[in-house]
Amino acid sequence: MCIRDRLTTAIANLERKTRELQNNLNEQADQANYYKSISEQKALRSQSLELQLEGEKAVCQEKYEVEILSLKKALKAAQDTGSRVLKDLHAKEITTVSYTHLRAHETSLHLVCRLLLEKKKKKKK
């Protein structure tokens, strides 16, 4: 082979290697851009999830506060009702009544229950 052929072959080999290197660099740049876009997407998703979580926390906090207020109101109402009932009981004169008086006010439902209880007591004896 002559020098000119060797130089032509060497130049062709260098051009081929240069193209291969350029292709490799382009592929690596593409991969880097791909991974960068994936990491950016993950960061955006993460930020979105954080915002969503903060929103849900705020909603839960509001619901909790509303529920606490309603429970406090219900407790206050129950306390007021209980104190009124106690006042009413103390205001009324409590007297004892006879068994005959209780039987006079007995309804048929109460009578059945009383008879069943008496029957149950007799079986135990």
Disulfide bonds with the S-S distance in Angstrom:
none
